[in-house]
């Protein structure tokens, strides 16, 4: 496991590097966002562990830079900022999971394993191009096209639509969608799934053909 740790607190970084190293992980430390940016441009990592409050380029800006560069290495945010708005913002701009400080080391390892396992399965099992109706989703280019027109989606919107397309012609419950897109530890009482479905519907044209169907009392269905 090749890990990039972006953390400016020496006490925390020493603890994590020691603990992760003891279980066989190769950890590279970047105490600033600028250093992390250079390392990410030069080397490949299995996962990025990132604080939000960093000197110079902060975690929000760094995540945006990483995703803008079409780098989809899993990002696990480790932050003392634990308000729902902080978590939603980071997940929306492209982070994959959020763990509030302080945390148990065992939970960190579980989150790392879950994210890297999910990422590997995604590369192994997902079709590069998925077509549903007049919409084409290309996982190599990370683009969504409808009748030749590009549909601009946020990272979370893309992840949600991709999950729906991968499971087309199958009814998915809100809980299934929430766990697959936002992670198993996200608040399952939230209406974030409905909100993001609405975002996507506002961006795609369903006048000729209905793509995303609401299944009352259950969840959503994409029909081919």
C-alpha positions as CSV (number, residue, x, y, z in Angstrom):
1,X,0.0,0.0,0.0
2,X,1.6,3.2,-1.2
3,X,0.1,6.1,0.9
4,X,0.5,9.9,0.6
5,X,0.0,11.6,3.9
6,X,-0.7,15.3,3.6
7,X,-0.4,16.6,7.2
8,X,1.4,19.6,8.7
9,X,1.0,18.6,12.4
10,X,4.2,16.8,13.2
11,X,2.8,15.0,16.2
12,X,0.0,13.5,14.1
13,X,2.2,12.7,11.1
14,X,4.8,10.9,13.2
15,X,2.1,8.8,14.8
16,X,0.5,7.9,11.5
17,X,3.8,7.2,9.7
18,X,4.9,4.9,12.6
19,X,1.6,3.1,12.8
20,X,1.1,2.6,9.1
21,X,4.7,1.6,8.6
22,X,4.4,-1.1,11.2
23,X,1.6,-2.8,9.3
24,X,3.6,-2.7,6.0
25,X,2.3,0.5,4.4
26,X,4.8,2.7,2.4
27,X,4.1,6.2,3.6
28,X,5.3,9.5,2.0
29,X,4.8,12.7,4.0
30,X,3.9,16.0,2.5
31,X,3.6,18.7,5.2
32,X,2.3,21.3,2.7
33,X,-0.3,21.3,-0.1
34,X,2.4,22.5,-2.5
35,X,4.7,19.6,-1.8
36,X,1.7,17.2,-2.1
37,X,0.8,18.6,-5.5
38,X,4.4,18.0,-6.8
39,X,4.5,14.4,-5.4
40,X,1.1,13.6,-6.9
41,X,2.2,14.9,-10.3
42,X,5.3,12.7,-10.1
43,X,4.3,9.5,-8.4
44,X,1.3,7.2,-8.2
45,X,-0.3,6.4,-4.8
46,X,-2.9,3.9,-3.7
47,X,-4.6,6.5,-1.4
48,X,-4.2,10.0,-0.2
49,X,-4.8,10.9,3.5
50,X,-5.3,14.6,3.7
51,X,-5.9,17.3,6.3
52,X,-8.0,20.3,5.3
53,X,-6.2,23.0,7.3
54,X,-2.8,23.2,5.6
55,X,-0.3,26.1,5.1
56,X,-0.5,27.6,1.6
57,X,-2.7,25.4,-0.6
58,X,-5.3,23.9,1.8
59,X,-7.1,20.6,1.5
60,X,-10.1,22.0,-0.3
61,X,-7.9,23.6,-3.0
62,X,-5.6,20.5,-3.2
63,X,-8.6,18.2,-3.8
64,X,-9.9,20.5,-6.5
65,X,-6.5,20.5,-8.2
66,X,-6.2,16.7,-8.0
67,X,-9.6,16.1,-9.6
68,X,-9.1,18.8,-12.2
69,X,-6.0,16.9,-13.3
70,X,-8.2,13.8,-13.8
71,X,-6.5,12.0,-11.0
72,X,-9.0,9.8,-9.2
73,X,-6.8,8.3,-6.5
74,X,-9.0,7.8,-3.4
75,X,-8.9,10.7,-1.0
76,X,-9.6,10.2,2.7
77,X,-9.9,13.5,4.6
78,X,-8.6,13.5,8.2
79,X,-9.8,16.7,9.8
80,X,-10.7,18.3,13.1
81,X,-13.5,20.1,11.2
82,X,-16.4,17.9,11.8
83,X,-19.5,19.9,10.9
84,X,-21.8,18.3,8.3
85,X,-21.2,21.3,5.9
86,X,-17.4,20.6,6.0
87,X,-17.9,16.9,5.2
88,X,-20.4,17.6,2.4
89,X,-18.2,20.2,0.8
90,X,-15.2,17.9,0.7
91,X,-17.2,15.0,-0.6
92,X,-18.8,17.2,-3.2
93,X,-15.6,18.5,-4.7
94,X,-14.2,15.0,-5.0
95,X,-13.0,13.5,-1.7
96,X,-14.1,9.9,-1.2
97,X,-14.4,9.7,2.6
98,X,-14.1,11.9,5.7
99,X,-12.8,10.9,9.1
100,X,-13.0,13.4,12.0
101,X,-10.1,13.8,14.4
102,X,-9.6,12.4,16.9
103,X,-10.1,8.9,15.5
104,X,-9.3,5.3,16.3
105,X,-6.3,3.9,14.4
106,X,-8.2,0.7,13.7
107,X,-11.1,2.7,12.1
108,X,-8.6,4.5,9.9
109,X,-7.2,1.2,8.6
110,X,-10.7,-0.1,7.9
111,X,-11.6,3.1,5.9
112,X,-8.3,2.8,3.9
113,X,-8.9,-0.8,3.1
114,X,-12.5,-0.2,2.1
115,X,-11.6,2.7,-0.2
116,X,-8.7,1.0,-1.9
117,X,-10.8,-2.2,-2.3
118,X,-13.7,-0.3,-3.8
119,X,-11.3,1.5,-6.2
120,X,-9.7,-1.7,-7.4
121,X,-13.1,-3.3,-7.9
122,X,-14.2,-0.3,-9.9
123,X,-11.2,-0.6,-12.2
124,X,-11.7,-4.3,-12.6
125,X,-15.4,-4.5,-13.0
126,X,-16.6,-1.3,-14.5
127,X,-17.1,-1.0,-18.3
128,X,-15.1,1.9,-19.7
129,X,-18.1,3.2,-21.6
130,X,-21.7,2.8,-20.4
131,X,-24.6,3.8,-22.7
132,X,-28.1,4.3,-21.5
133,X,-30.6,5.8,-23.9
134,X,-29.0,8.8,-25.5
135,X,-26.4,9.3,-22.7
136,X,-22.9,8.0,-22.9
137,X,-20.7,7.8,-19.8
138,X,-17.0,7.3,-20.4
139,X,-14.9,6.2,-17.4
140,X,-11.6,6.6,-19.2
141,X,-12.2,10.2,-20.2
142,X,-14.5,10.8,-17.1
143,X,-17.1,12.5,-19.4
144,X,-20.8,12.3,-19.8
145,X,-22.3,13.1,-23.3
146,X,-25.9,13.4,-24.4
147,X,-26.6,13.5,-28.1
148,X,-23.0,14.7,-28.6
149,X,-23.3,17.4,-26.0
150,X,-21.1,17.4,-22.9
151,X,-22.9,17.3,-19.6
152,X,-20.8,19.0,-16.9
153,X,-21.2,17.2,-13.6
154,X,-19.5,17.7,-10.2
155,X,-17.4,14.7,-9.0
156,X,-20.2,13.5,-6.7
157,X,-22.8,13.9,-9.4
158,X,-20.6,11.9,-11.8
159,X,-20.0,9.2,-9.2
160,X,-23.8,9.0,-8.5
161,X,-24.7,8.8,-12.2
162,X,-22.0,6.2,-12.8
163,X,-23.4,4.0,-10.0
164,X,-26.9,4.3,-11.4
165,X,-25.6,3.4,-14.9
166,X,-23.6,0.4,-13.7
167,X,-26.8,-0.9,-12.1
168,X,-29.2,0.1,-14.9
169,X,-32.5,-1.8,-15.1
170,X,-32.2,-2.5,-11.3
171,X,-34.1,-0.7,-8.6
172,X,-31.7,0.8,-6.1
173,X,-32.7,1.9,-2.6
174,X,-31.6,5.2,-1.2
175,X,-29.5,3.4,1.4
176,X,-27.7,1.4,-1.3
177,X,-27.0,4.6,-3.2
178,X,-25.9,6.4,-0.1
179,X,-23.5,3.7,0.9
180,X,-22.0,3.3,-2.6
181,X,-21.5,7.0,-3.4
182,X,-21.0,8.7,0.0
183,X,-19.7,5.8,2.1
184,X,-21.1,3.5,4.8
185,X,-20.5,6.0,7.6
186,X,-22.5,8.8,6.1
187,X,-25.6,10.0,7.9
188,X,-28.4,7.7,6.5
189,X,-31.1,10.1,7.7
190,X,-30.0,12.8,5.2
191,X,-31.9,13.5,1.9
192,X,-28.6,14.1,0.0
193,X,-29.5,11.3,-2.5
194,X,-32.7,13.1,-3.5
195,X,-30.9,16.4,-3.7
196,X,-28.2,15.1,-6.0
197,X,-30.7,13.2,-8.2
198,X,-32.4,16.6,-8.6
199,X,-29.1,18.2,-9.6
200,X,-28.5,15.6,-12.3
201,X,-32.0,15.8,-13.6
202,X,-31.6,19.6,-14.0
203,X,-28.5,19.0,-16.1
204,X,-29.7,16.2,-18.5
205,X,-32.5,16.5,-21.0
206,X,-35.3,14.1,-20.3
207,X,-37.9,15.6,-22.7
208,X,-37.5,12.8,-25.3
209,X,-36.7,9.9,-23.0
210,X,-37.0,9.5,-19.3
211,X,-33.6,8.3,-17.9
212,X,-33.9,8.3,-14.1
213,X,-37.1,7.0,-12.7
214,X,-38.3,7.4,-9.1
215,X,-39.6,4.2,-7.5
216,X,-42.0,5.5,-4.8
217,X,-41.1,4.4,-1.3
218,X,-37.9,2.6,-2.5
219,X,-35.4,4.6,-4.5
220,X,-34.4,5.1,-8.1
221,X,-34.1,3.2,-11.3
222,X,-32.3,3.9,-14.6
223,X,-33.9,2.2,-17.5
224,X,-32.0,1.2,-20.6
